[in-house]
Amino acid sequence: MPFHRWPLPVRLGLFALATAILLYLALAPSKDLPHVNLWDKAEHAIAWAVLAATGLVMWPRRPAPVAAYALIVGAAVELLQGSMGLGRDMDWRDFVADAVGVAGALIVWRPLSRTGLWA
């Protein structure tokens, strides 16, 4: 059964879990996270692409709300990073990278949504 046909509470729970994981990775003190040899902006783009893709799999007929949610989370993360003082800082370029990741997920999703896979 396609993901978008799963019961709404299950889909919401999985999307909430994806959001919680992303929030932990974005807001935890940087010293508590594993070191990854990726450019910071690539990390942001990949993380937000995964969040958006998760939402698109769960709600394939609602790309605009999924994208808006991911972008709102990205903006909130930057504001929180700027106010927390845990070795994180606010950077508008991180938000741009988040938006690139969301756009990438939408670009990949668009042709897939026409295949009938989501029917």
C-alpha positions as CSV (number, residue, x, y, z in Angstrom):
1,M,0.0,0.0,0.0
2,P,1.4,3.4,-0.9
3,F,2.5,5.6,2.0
4,H,-0.1,8.3,1.3
5,R,-2.8,5.7,1.9
6,W,-1.6,4.9,5.4
7,P,-3.8,6.1,8.2
8,L,-3.3,9.8,8.9
9,P,-2.0,9.3,12.5
10,V,0.7,7.0,11.2
11,R,1.8,9.5,8.5
12,L,1.8,12.4,10.9
13,G,3.8,10.3,13.4
14,L,6.4,9.5,10.8
15,F,6.7,13.1,9.6
16,A,6.9,14.3,13.1
17,L,9.8,11.8,13.7
18,A,11.6,13.1,10.6
19,T,11.1,16.6,11.9
20,A,12.3,15.7,15.3
21,I,15.5,14.1,14.0
22,L,16.2,17.1,11.8
23,L,15.6,19.5,14.7
24,Y,18.0,17.5,16.9
25,L,20.7,17.5,14.3
26,A,20.2,21.3,13.6
27,L,19.9,22.5,17.2
28,A,22.0,20.2,19.4
29,P,25.3,21.6,20.5
30,S,27.8,21.1,17.6
31,K,30.2,19.3,19.9
32,D,27.6,16.6,20.6
33,L,27.2,15.7,17.0
34,P,29.3,13.3,14.9
35,H,31.8,15.0,12.6
36,V,30.8,14.7,9.0
37,N,33.1,15.7,6.2
38,L,30.5,17.6,4.2
39,W,30.2,21.3,3.5
40,D,27.8,22.8,6.0
41,K,25.5,24.1,3.2
42,A,25.4,20.6,1.6
43,E,24.4,19.2,5.0
44,H,21.5,21.7,5.1
45,A,20.4,21.0,1.6
46,I,20.4,17.2,2.1
47,A,18.6,17.4,5.4
48,W,15.8,19.6,4.1
49,A,15.5,17.6,0.9
50,V,15.0,14.5,3.1
51,L,12.4,16.3,5.2
52,A,10.5,17.6,2.1
53,A,10.8,14.2,0.3
54,T,9.3,12.5,3.4
55,G,6.4,14.9,3.4
56,L,5.9,14.4,-0.4
57,V,5.8,10.7,0.0
58,M,3.2,11.0,2.8
59,W,1.1,13.7,1.0
60,P,1.9,13.6,-2.7
61,R,-1.0,15.7,-3.7
62,R,0.0,18.6,-1.3
63,P,3.4,19.7,-2.5
64,A,2.9,23.4,-1.6
65,P,2.0,22.8,2.1
66,V,4.8,20.3,2.4
67,A,7.3,22.8,1.0
68,A,6.0,25.6,3.1
69,Y,6.3,23.5,6.2
70,A,9.9,22.6,5.4
71,L,10.8,26.2,4.8
72,I,9.1,27.4,8.0
73,V,11.1,24.8,9.9
74,G,14.2,26.1,8.2
75,A,13.5,29.7,9.2
76,A,12.7,28.7,12.7
77,V,15.9,26.7,13.0
78,E,18.0,29.6,12.0
79,L,16.2,31.9,14.4
80,L,16.7,29.4,17.2
81,Q,20.3,28.8,16.4
82,G,20.9,32.5,16.6
83,S,19.4,32.8,20.1
84,M,20.6,29.6,21.8
85,G,24.3,30.1,22.4
86,L,25.2,26.4,22.1
87,G,27.9,26.7,19.5
88,R,25.4,27.4,16.7
89,D,24.9,30.6,14.8
90,M,22.2,32.1,12.6
91,D,23.2,32.2,8.9
92,W,20.9,33.3,6.1
93,R,22.9,31.2,3.7
94,D,21.9,28.1,5.7
95,F,18.3,29.0,5.0
96,V,19.1,29.4,1.3
97,A,20.7,25.9,1.4
98,D,17.5,24.6,3.1
99,A,15.4,26.1,0.3
100,V,17.7,24.5,-2.3
101,G,17.1,21.1,-0.7
102,V,13.3,21.6,-0.7
103,A,13.5,22.7,-4.3
104,G,15.5,19.7,-5.2
105,A,13.0,17.4,-3.6
106,L,10.2,19.1,-5.5
107,I,12.1,18.8,-8.8
108,V,12.6,15.0,-8.3
109,W,9.1,14.6,-7.0
110,R,7.4,16.3,-9.9
111,P,8.1,13.8,-12.7
112,L,7.6,10.9,-10.2
113,S,4.1,12.2,-9.3
114,R,3.0,11.8,-12.9
115,T,4.0,8.1,-13.1
116,G,0.9,6.9,-11.3
117,L,3.0,5.6,-8.4
118,W,0.9,7.7,-6.0
119,A,-2.5,6.7,-7.3
